[in-house]
Amino acid sequence: MTGDLPARPRSTTRRTLLRLGAGLLVLTAVTTWSAWLAFTRVHDAVPALVEVTSARTALVAADRAAVESARTSGVRLTGAGAEYRNQIGLASQNLAQAAEDNVAGDSGRQRLGLVEALLAVYTGSVEQAVNSRQNGAATLGAVELWQASHLLHNAHDGILAELDQLRSAQQAAGAATTFSTLSWAVPATVLAGLLGGTQVYLKRRFRRILSPALLGASLLLVGLVGVTALTLDTGSRVERFVAEPGARGWEQTAVNDALGQRELAELLDEQCAVATGGCGDTVSAWFTHLPPEDAAVDGAVLARSAAQARAANAEMAAVAERRRSAWLILATGGLVGVLVVVGLYPRVGSYRYRVR
């Protein structure tokens, strides 16, 4: 009577290769996913910041254009003027795009909705001011224009203040650069170490200098890290864009805003002087908070700031184009996984039943 032969134990070499392969594939998946997430998160924040900043600049320009039109006879023929309508259209377009690219979650969407609602009230007030002036009620039209401008400039809940808060929220949402960097750098570092360790193991076990497939996986990992490292450059550019007034062209915007407010003050001063009882205490108190006259700097400063703004916007546009490179991360990660399988599978198969 013959008994059953005992089952041969599985190869310890095979188990080691399987563990190494599983570890490499899991780390490849984690590295690829975290790198793609970090890359897209940082680069998605760029359009939102640019659009909010552009909307703010356009609204300041529109407000000044409305004031300049009201100070001339052109208001009787063209209303608030073509420049006003162009800038309002541009601001609306920027806000609509910012809503699509919002990275600040529900709070960002709510604030954008509030800004759009306030903008509708603002444009309605400007049109009402135009109608009053066209109907001969110049003083009433001037006060209504001031009310519209006050809605834009109110330091607590005005449209510009809301846009500043929105910009801060967008920046905070996209400025997880440090965390994003760590989220992909840690598994990438571990993966690189495990690839090197696997090469050493294969050299000792099979007496081969290098595995071409694993060497290719290591080189591709370097490329993946290089593409993802653009998040560092993007993060620094975004921080500079937000933090430096010159880079954003806000020097130009601030000057434009100061000029518009002083021109509005001149219009009110002229109309209130001929009105019975003046324009009221609220308007009179507003005069004490006007920007200083030296804010009306010469054209050289405006030209320099405009050039800085164009350069900054061009730089941000170039950074935004990098978002299209996200597919390289996914493709490279997939190729790393394929090469890991190609490099280890033949060895796993050859040690299927042998004890080593």
Buried (B, 14 or more C-beta within 10 A) or exposed (E): EEEEEEEEEBBEBBBBBBEBBEBBBBBBBBBBBBBBBBBBBBBBBBBBBBBBBBBBBBBBBBBBBBBBBBBEEBBEEBBBBEBBBBBBEBBBBBBEBBBEBBBBEEEBEEBBEBBBEBBEEBBEBBBBBBBBBBEEBBBBBBBBBBBBBBBBBBEEEBBBBBBBBBBBBBBEBBBBBEEBBEBBBEBBEBBBEBBEEBBEBBEEBEEEEEBEBBBBBBEBBEBBBEBBBBBBEBBEBBBBBBEEBBBBBBBBBBBBBBBBBBBBBEBBEEBBEEBEEBBEEEBEEBEEEEBEEEBEBEEEEBEEBBEBBEEBBEBBEEBBEBBEEBEBBBEBBBBBBBBBBBBBEEBBEBBEEEEE
